[in-house]
Every structure is written in structure tokens, then in C-alpha cells.
Amino acid sequence: MKRKIWATSPVFYGIVAVMLLMALLSRFWDARIFYAELVLAVLAFAAVAMANHHFKLYVGTAVKSAEKILSASDYRALHEFSIPAVLVGKMGDVIWYNSRFSSEVSPGFDCRGENVARFLTPHTLEQAVGGEGIDTQVGQRQYTVYSMSTRNGYVLYFVDNTYYKEISRRYSDQKPVVALVLFDNREELIRDSASSEDARISAAVEEVLRNWTKDTGSFLERLAGGRYLIMTDEVHIREDVKKRFEVIDAVRTVKSADNRSATISIGVGRGAPTFAEGELWARQALDMALGRGGDQVAVKQEDGTYEFFGGLSKGVEKRDKVRTRVIAATLSDHVKECDIVFIMGHKFSDLDAIGAAVGMWSAVHKGLGKQAYIVVNRAQSMAVPIIESMEQSMPDEKIFITPDEALDLVTQKSLLIVVDTHSQDFVESEELLRQTPKVVVIDHHRMMVKHISNAIVFYHEPYASSAAELVTELVQYISEKALSRVEAEALLAGIMLDTKNFVLKTGVRTFEAAAYLRRRGADTVEVKRLFSNTIDTYKAKYQMVSSAEIYNNCAIVSADEETPDIRVAAAQAADELLSIQGVNASFVIYPTPGGVQISARSLGDVNVQVIMEVMGGGGHLTMAAVQLKNTTLQQARDTLISVINNNLAKASKPSLPAQGGTNK
């Protein structure tokens, strides 16, 4: 308190002066007021003067005490010590400082009575005396502050290491960084164009890249296949991160003859110890960017984590089915070598996961003649109508088994096919994934960092509408006539679910797959029945819709009660909310055993995948979800709003960070 009076006494003296002036002015109106104000002003002046005098005595006494304390350690030697030193009290008041501190840290300013925190910002005295030293900056100089305890306070030593920190900063800034760039939709832009159009577009994209690198002293080299190698340094990558890699937006300004935008994907290896490892990290990051749909930047950090930028495009559909034929042939070879095949999707399986599993079961069991089972937890599945339809059409076949039954049957020659997810955390049975020696992944969700890494076949196409679409194409190359009517309907239901009846994420190959399923006997009326609900589910859905709140063009619903089919009702309510005018995204929050789940949907203007993955989930740009354990509905809602706000803040910048996921 004394230090505060000392520090602000000029203000109090000013107040006293104003009081005296007011007293003089009041003399012309009322003598009694004049004398009263004069007495108050004199008393105020006396109080401030006494406080000032008292604190000067306090400081003088403290200085004398400091001299006594330090005399045992040679007061003069410390005063002339070559390192700035300051003695502070327990509360941080500066009691004494040596000549070096006065000339370097506090030149021309007597800081006795001030709090030492002004020299430690942003750190505190507690941090300075409680650790191995803290870094601080005073003016243009940088110091590391060390402490020593005394009986009445602390001695702080300010070690000037500006020179070494500057060398460290320069080393960090000039650390080499390797980046790989891919013109990822070149073939699609020039497929039906003349060679001159190819040259024009390629030259325009390369010019954008050269303009991006020319002012940074970076090295750009064109490689084969529309790839480019960039050698730069940390300081320029740091600047690009701040600007959220504006180059990807600049490339989109390059248009084809039919007004389609060019897109690039960039993989950056940041912080690698060698050039070779930096190039490896860049390749891994580029693969990650492509696995998430392209048109984005993936930066692999020194600690192995990834940071993503861009990813707003819905992905470019590949019309060439060469890779599909190769995957089908490779998968067939692996199936023929195994003794039993297990097929499973993600937890809380939906029509797409079970529909894709049914299609693979038909190709393996009927087409290749291998024993196969679909692993599913029926009690948690949202695709029970497909399961019941399959069992009714083939009562003599054992098609669906539980995860525990599968664990009893697995051998060292077994094969596991995972559909509609590539995350090891989201599969129906993590134990089965660990125990099966060979794993195949078939998925369409944007790549997550934590994915199944030991798959012998990883068929991942983020441009596809659904896992059912991918499986439908594979089945045609494995055994074209393997599908019966019921199995074709299951696959068509999966496609219709993920495309919202052929509205979202629908390409040419989506309709080709649907046409093939129709030829195999799929009845659209029967498929529609697979989507039918009970009256209770229907009521629950519209109760959620009616209670929605609109926040920043997002519809948010919190369902207080847990009903038997709440997952189905929540997903359908999220879809229904998108039909409301002005709603760009919808989020339905509902309770589940042990926590809370959020179903998120959008029409493409908002990347709900980004929002859900920040909260620990994932999915697609237009459809995503997250499961939160040990969380209340209110906590989940508060977290969601915070993430939405952050997402909107980033949306005001050139590009959004893209995240990936699998569950829906």
C-alpha cells in the first residue's frame, strides 16, 4: 500500500491543488464553504505529505537493512558486480540495486519503491524465484533472470544474453523447410481440352507458385507429374502460416475454358533435422492433404502432428476407374489366400456402413466363395432394417455376428475388411482390428491423422459420395453378378443416405453406381422403406426441429431426453434443419450413455468436419459428428459455440484449416 501511495502521490498533490482552487473560488459565494473546503484541502495535503515522508523513512530503513544483509557477502563487491542485480522485498518492492542495474536495466530512473514486475513482464516474481530462471526483455536487451533468497526478500540477477538469443533466433528462422506441391486437378481441367489449353493452365499455375516464392529467396523446381519442389526456411513458412497460405486462393483464380478453378495441394515438412527427412515429411504431408480431398496445405510439425489450411473444396471426382480395377484385383488375391473374412464398419453403424458391408460380403462370399461374416453390434446399429431384410431373404445363411463371436473365430490367416471408416478409434471392434493379421480399408471420409496404418490395402477416395459407392464399383470388378436384389437395395440405401437422396456430394460415378444397382434389381420403393421411422422417432425429430435456436446462421438443438431411437431422430433432425431459410449448418446435441453426441450437417458453406474434429470427432465437409464422454449438454453446447466462433473468425481470413474424420 505504501508503494502505491509513493507511486501516485503526484496525483494526490494535484487533487489537493484543485481543492485549494475550488476553495478560493467559493470565497466569492459563501465564506463558510470557503473555510470548510480550505480545512479539507489542508488536511488532504498533510495526509499525503505524511504518507510520503513515512514511505521515505520505510525505504531508507529498508536500504540500511539491505546494506546490513549484504555486508556479509561484501556489499561493495555486489554493488560493483558486473551483472545487474536488484534486491526486492517479499512483495516485489525494489529496495536496492547495484550500479550495473542502474546503468543498463533502469538508466536514469530511480526505481526504488517500484515493483520489480515492470522488469519481468510478462512473467511474475513468483515465477522468477520459483524456477531455473526466466527470460525477459527490457528495452532492446534480453535477459535471463536468476534469483537468490535472503532473510527479507530476494536478490535477482539479470544476465544479458541478447547476443546469444539473437543467434538462436536467426538459427531458428533460417532452418531449412522442404515443401512439395501438386497440381491436383490438372487432368480433370484438361481432359476434354486441347494441348494449348493444358500449357496455358499449367503455365498460369506455375507463375503463381513462382510469384509466391520469388520474394522469399526460396528455391522452386518443377518435377514430373505436375509436382514442384520448394526449398525455403522457417521464417517464411511461419509468415505463410500467419497468412493461412494465401497461395491456394491465388491458384484458384486460374480458370479453365469452362470456368473451373485450378487447385493445388501442398505438403510441408517443418522442423526436420535433415533435408532427407524433411523431404520424407513433405511427402507424408502431401499424401495427407490429398487424402483429405486436396486443395489444401498439410504441415507436418517437428512433434509429428499436422496442421491444415484450406480444404474448402468438395473434392474433384476422378472419372478414371483404373485404380478401382487394380484395387479389386489386389483385394481378390488377398481374399483367396485367407481362410475367413470379417467385414465391419464404424461404431453405431448406419445404412452406409452396413450397406457397404453387405456389398463386400456378397462379393467375397458369393463371388469368391470364401466364408465371410459381417461384424456388428446390433443393439447400437442404426441400420437394423437392412440387417433384418438380409436375414429374412437368406434365413439359412449366418451373415451377421457380434464382435465377441468374431474374436473366437479369428486366425492367423484371417482377413478384416473395414468399411466407411479409417480411424482405429471408430471401428466396431478395436480388439478385432488388433488381432486380425491382415486389414483392408475402404473409406470415403477425409483423412484423419490417427488412421489405420497397417492396412495391406488402403482404398481411400474422399471424392466419393459414400462407402457404398466405392463398394458398388469394386463388386463389378470382383464378381459382377454377385449382388442379389436385397444386397443391391442395401448399397443403394447407403448411397442415398450420404447424398441426401442424390443432392449432396453427388458425381457422375455416383449415378453410374446407382444405375448398376438398379439393373441388379434394387427397388427404390423398398429402399425408401428402409428409411421409415416409428411414430415416436418421427415425433422426437420434429420436437428437436421446433426447439432449434439460430446462432450465426447455425441451427443448434439440445435434446434433453434420451429416447430409444434418438440417434436416428437426431440425424434426421439435423438434415431437416438445413431446409430452414438462412441456416447454413445444423448441430443436434443429444445425450447418450456416458456422455453426449453431436450430429452436424451443412450444405457446403460451412465445413462441419473442421468444427467436429476440433471437438474430437470428424466426418465430411457436409456431414460430421462427435462423441463427448463425461460431458453435460450445457458443457457440450458451450464448447460448440466457442468452436463455431473460432471457425467464423478464421473464415474471415483467406482460407480455413481443414480437419478430417470418419464417423458420422
N, C-alpha and C positions, 0 to 999 in steps of 0.2 A: 504494500500500500504506500509506503514511504517513497519507493522508487517512482510510483505513478504520480505522486504529488510533485516530486522534483521534476519529473519529465514534463508535466503540464502546468507548472507554476506560471510561466508567461501568460498562459490563457487566463488563469485566475487573476493575475495582475491587471490584465486587460478588462476583466469583468468589474474589478474594483474601480478602475478608471471610469468606466461607463456609469457606475453607480454614483460616483462623485459628480459627474457631469449632469446626471439627472437631478441630483440634489440641488445643484446650483440653479438649474432651470426652474425647479419647483419653488425656489425662493420668491419668484415674482408672483406666484399664485397663493401660496399658503405657507407661512413661516413654520407652522407645526410640522407639516410634511417635510419641509426642508431639514429641520433638526433631526427628525426621525431617520430620514434617509442618510443624513450625514453620519449619524451614530452607527447605522448599519454598515456603511462603507468603511468607516474607521475600524470597526470590529472585523470585517472581512479582510481588510489589509493586514491587521495584526495576526489573524489566524494563518494567512498564507505565509507571512514573514516568519512566524514561529515554526511552522511546519518546515519551511525551507532551512531555517537555522538548525532545527533538530536533525534534519537529514544530513546536513553538512557535518554535524558532530558524529552522526552514525557512520558516515563514510570515512571521516578521519579516524575514528576508533577502529573501524574495520581495516583500514590501511595499516595502522600501527600493529594490529593483531597479525596482519599478513606478514609484516616485517619480522615479527617475533617468530611466527610459524616457520618462515623461510630462512631465518638466520641459522637454523641448524643445518641447512643444506646449502649454506653460503649464499646469502641474499644477493650480494653483488655479482657473483658468478651467474646466477639466474637472470639478473637484470640485464647483464651484457651477453646473455646466451644468444648464439647465432640463429636460433629458431624462435619464431614468435611464440610467446607464452602468455597466458592470462589466468588469473586466479578469480574464481567465481564462487559465490555462496551456494548454499543448498538449493535455493530457488532460482539460481541462474544470474543473480545480480553481479555485474563486473566490479570487483573490489580493487584489483591491481593488475597491471600488465607491464611487460618489460619493454625496453627501448625498441627492439626489433618489431614487436607487435604494433607499437605506436607509429613506426615509420612505414610499415608495409601493409598491415591489415586495417589500421584505423588512423591514417595520416591526417594530421591537422584537426583531429576530433577527440576530445576528452570523453571517453565512453564510460567512465566510472559512474555507477548508478544505473546504467542501461542494462537491459537483459541481453545476455550473450546470444540469445536465439537469433538476433539480427544477423549474426555472422555464421549461423549454422543452417539457415533456411536452404532446403525445405525440411531439414532434419530438426530434431529436438535435443535438448540437453540430456534427456534420459537415454536417447539412442547413442549420443556421443560417449557417455560414461558407461554404457552397458554392453559394448561390443568390442570388436577388434579395430575400431577406427571407422570414421565416416568420411565421405567425400563431400566437399562443399566448394562453392565459388564465391569469392569476394571481388567485385570489380572484374578485371580481366585475368586475375590469378586464380588458380585452382589449388586447393589444399586437401590433405588428408589429416583429420583431426584425431589426435590420441589424447587419452586422459590419465590422470593420476589422482587418487583420492587423498585428501588431507582431513584434519580433525574437523574443520569448519566448512569444508567445501571441496572444490576440485581445481586442479591445475590442468588447463587444456593447452596442448602443443599443436600449432598449425604448421604442418610440414608442407612446404611449397614444392609440388611436383608437377607444375604446369608443363614443363618441357616433356616429361615422360608421358603424361596423359595425352599431349598433343601428338606425340609419336604413335601412341597406341591408337588414337582416333584415326590418324592417317593410314595406319596399317589396316584397320578395320574397314575404312572407306575404300581402300584400293584392293581389297580382297577380290580375287577373280571370281566371276559368276558365269556359268555356261547356260545357254538357253537354246532350245530347239523350237522352230516354228514350222507349222504345217498348214498349207493352203488346203483346208479340209473339205471344201465343197467344189473344188475345181472341176472334177469330172461331171458333176451334175449341172454346172453352169454351161459347159461347152459341149454337152452330149449331142445336141442337135444343131450345133453352130459350125461355122467354117473355121479353118485353121487361123485365119486372120483375127477372128474374134477371140480365140484362145490366146494368141500372142498379145492382143490388146489388154485383156483382163489380167493376164499374168504379169505383164509389164507394169500395169497400174498398181497391183498389189505389191510388187517388189519396190516400186517407187515410194509407197507409203512406208514400207519397212526401212528403206534407206534414209528417208527423212527422219524417221524415229531414232535412228542410231547415229546419224552424222554429227549431231551436236554434242554427243556424249563421248566421242572418241572410241566408240565400240567398233568391233570387227564383225562384219556381216559377210557370210559366204553362202552362195547358193549351192545346194546339194541336189541329188536326183530325187524325182518323185514329188516335186512341189515342196521340198523341205529346205530350211535355211538354218545355218548355224550362226549363233551370235555369241561373241565373247565380250563381256562387259565387266563392270566392277560393282561392288556392294553399294556405293553411294548413289549410283544411277538407278539401280534396281529399287533402292529404298525410295527414291523420288517417284518412280513409276508406281510403286505400291501406294504411295500417298495419292497419286492421281488416278488410282484404280485402273491402270493400264489403258489409257485413252486410245492406244493404237488399235485395239479391237473395234472401237467405234469408228475410227478413221478408215479401217479396211471395209467396214460395211457401206461406206459411201461409194465404193466401187460397184457399179451395176452392170449386169449383163444386158444383152439386147432385149430380153423380155422383162427387164426391170427387177431381176432378182439380185440380192446383195451377196457379195463375196464375204466369206468368213474364214478366220484363221484360228488355230489352236496353238497355244504356247506352253511349253514345259520348261520350268526354270529350276536348276539345281543350285540352291543358295547355301553357302557356308560349307561346301565340301572341302576336305583337306587337300585334295589333289585335282588336277584337271581331268584325269581319267574317271575319278569318282564323281566329279561334277557333271561330266557327260552322261554317266550312268543315271544319276539322279534326274537329269533333264529328260532322258528318255522315259524313265518311270513316271515323271510328272506329266509328260506329253501323253502317255498311254492313259493316265488317269483322266486328263482333260477330255480325250476322245471318248473314253468310257462313260463320261457324263454328258455326252451329246455334242461335244465340240463347241466352237465359237466361244472359247473361254481360255483363261490362263490358270494353270496349276503351278504353284510354287512349293517345291519340297524344301522344308527347313532343315537346319542342322540337327534338330532333335528327332527327325523322321516324320513330323507332322506335315500336313498340307494346308495351304491357304488358297482359296479360289476366288477368281474375279470373272465377271461376265456370266455366261451361261443362260442368257435370257431367250435364246433361240430355241425353237421346239425340235430342233434336230433335222437333219437332211436325210430323207428317205433314200436308201440305196436300191436302185432298180435291179441291179445285177445280182443274180442268185447263185453265183459261183461258190461263194463261201458257204451258203446253205447246203449245197450238194457235197462239198468237202466235209462239212461237219456231220452230215447224215452218214456218209461212208465211214468216217472215223468212228462215230458212235456205234454203228452196226458192228464194226470189228471188235470193239471192246465188249459189246453185249454178247457176242458169240463166244468170247473167251471166258466169261464168268459163269457161275453156277446158278445164281439167283440175283434178281434185280429189285431194288427198292426204289420207290418214287415218292417224294414228299415235297410239300410246299412250305409256306411260312405258317407261323402260329396264327390262330384264328382265321383259318383258311377261308377264302372267298370263292366265288364262281370261277374266277380266272385261274387261281391256283389249282383247284380241284379239276376244272375243265382241262387245263394243260396236263395235269397228272393222268387223267383218263385217256387223253390222246396218246401220251407216251406209253401207258400200259397197253393200249391196243396195238401200237407199233411193235413193242417188244414181245408181248405175249402171242398175239395173232400173226404178226408179220414175220418175226424172227424165231418164234417157237420157244421162247425162254420163259421160265417161271418168273412171275413178276407180281409184286404187291404194291398197293398204294397205302402209305403210312399216314394216318390222320387221327387226330383226337376229335372224335365225332361230337363230344359234348361241347366243344368250343368252336366248332366249324359253323360258318355262315352259308355253307353250300350243301346242307343236308338234302334238299330236293334232288340234286344230282346224284348223291350217294344212294338215296332210296330208288331213284329211277334206274340206276345201273343194277342194283341188287334185284329189282323186280324183273328186269329184262333178262338177266342171267342168274337165276336162283341157284344153279349148280356150281357157279364159279365163286371161289374165295378171292375177292378183289381187294377189299379194304381190311387192314389190320391196324392194331394200336401200336404205338412206339415200343411198348414192353414186349409185345409179340415179335416185333421185328428184331429186337435185341437178342431174342432167343434163337432166331434163325440165321443171323449174320455169320458169315465165314470169311476166311482169308481170300476167297475167290469171289466175294460178293461185289456188286456194283450199286452205288447210290446215285440216283438222278434227282437233283434239286431243281425245282421249277418255281418261277415267279419270285425268287429272292436270291441274292448272292451274299447276304450277310450271315455270318456264322451265329450271330446272336438272335436272329429272327426265325431260324428254321424250326420246323415242328418238333424235332428231337435233336438236341445238341449232342447227346450221348451217341446216338446212331451215326451222326456225322463223324464223330471222333473214332468210332470203332470200325467203320467201313473203310477198307484199304483204298478203293478207287471211287472217285467222286466226279460227277459230271454236273455242270451248272448251266441252266438255260434260263435267261432272265432278260427283262427289258427295262428295268429301272436304272436310273443314273447311278454311276459307280460311287460306292462308298469307300472310304479309306480302309475301313475294317471289313474286308471281304474274304471269302473263302479262297485261300491262296494255294491250296494243294490240289486243285482240280486238274485232272488229266485232259478234260475238255471244258473250256470256258466259253460258252456260246452266249455272248452278251451283245445285244443290239439295242441301244437306247432310242433309236428312231422308231422301233416297232410299237404298235398300239398296245400290245398285251403279250403275255407269255403264251396264250392260246394261239395267237397269230404265228409266233415262231414255231410252235409245235406242229401246227397245221402244215406249214411248209416242210418241216422235217419229215413228217409222216408220208408225204407224197413221194419223197426220195427213198424212204426206207421200205415202205410197202403201200403202194397207192390205194389198194382196195382193203386195207386192214380195218378201216373205220366202218362201224355199223351206224344206223340212224341215231340211236341213243348217244353214242360217243360223239358223233358229229354235232348233235344238239348241245352236248356239254361244252364242246370247244366254241361253238357259236355264242353260247351264253357268256363265256369268258370274254370274248371279243366285244360283245355288246355292253358288258358291264364296264370295261375300262374305256370304251369310246363314248359312253353315254348314248347308246343307240346310234353309233356312227356319226357323232357330232364332233368330238374332241380327238385330237391326235390320230386322225384317220388319213391314210395314204392309199396310193394305188394298190400296193400289196395287201392292204387290209381288205379291200373289196375283192381282190383275187382269191384270198383265203376264204372269205365268206361265200364266194361263188362256188368254190370247190366243196365246201361243207354242204351247201345246198344241193349240189349234184350227188353227194353221198347220202341224201335223204333227210337232212335236217329240216324240221318243220318249224317255221317261225312262230306259229301259234303255240306249239309245245314249249318252245324256248321262252315265250312270254310267260307261260305258266310257272316256269322255274323262278321268275321274279315276283310271283304273287306273295302277299303277306296275309297274316291273320288280322282280324279286325282290331285286336289290341295293339299290334305293331303299327297299323295304319293310324290309329288314334294317337299313339305316342309320337309318331313322326310329325303330325300336324300340331300337336301340342308344343313340340320343340320349335317349329316354324313360327307359331303365333307368339312365342315368348322371346323371339330374337331381338337383339339390340344392334343398331348400326353404329359402328365406330370407324371413322376414317375409311369409309366405303367398304368396310368389312362387317359381315353379319356374324355376331357372336351369340352363342346359345349355351347356357349352363343347365343341364338336365339334373334335377335334384334327386330323382328317384331312379333306382335300378330296376328295370323290367326284364322279363325273360329274353326278349329279342331286342334289347336296347342297342346292340351293335349294328344290327340291320337298320333299325329305325334312325339311328344317328347318322349313318352313312347316307341314307336316302334323304334325310332332312337337310344335310349339307348340300346335296345335289339340288334339292328343291329351292333352297335359299338363293341360288345363283340366278333364278328366274326373276328375282325382285329387281326393279329398276334402280340403278346406282350402286348395286352390290358387285364388287369385283372379286371378292373372296369370301368364303364362309368357313366358320370354325364351330364345331359342335363339341362341347365338353361334357363328358358323362362319367359317372362312377363305375368302377369295375372292382372285383375282389382284390384288395390290397393296394388300390390306388385310383388313378384317373386316366382316361384316354381322351385324345382329341382327334377328331376326323376333320381334315381340311380339304377344301375344294376351291378351284378357281377356273376362270375361262381363259387364262393365259396372261392376263395383265399383271397379276401378282404371282410371284414364284413361291407357292406354298411349300415347296420342297426345302427352300432355304430356311423358312421360318421353323418348320418342323425339325429339321436336322440340328438347328441351334439348340432345340429343347431335348435332343437325344433320339429323335425318330428319323424319318426320311420318306422317300416316295418319289413322285414325279412333279414336274412343274405345275400340273393342274390337279394332282391328287396325292395326298400325303397323310401321314398320321404319326402319332407319338403315344407311347405308354409311359406314364409317370407313376412311380411307386412311392408309397408313403407320402402322398400329397393330397391336400383337400381341393375341392372345386374352386374355392376362392383363391387359393395359392396358385393353382394352375391358370386361372383367368388373369391374375395379376402378372404372372410371368409371360403369358401370351401377349398381353397388351404391351408390356415392355419390349418384347422382341419385335412386335409389329412396328412400334415407334422407331426402334433402331433400324429396321428394314426400310421404313419410309425415309429416314434420314439418309441412308445410303442410296436410295433410289433417286435422290436429288442430285447425286453425283453422276459421272459419266456411265458407270456400269455397276451392276450388283454382284456381290460374291455368290458364287454358285455352290451349293452343297448337294450331297447325294444321299439316297436312302433306298430302302427296299420295301418296307411293309406299307400296307395301305389301310 
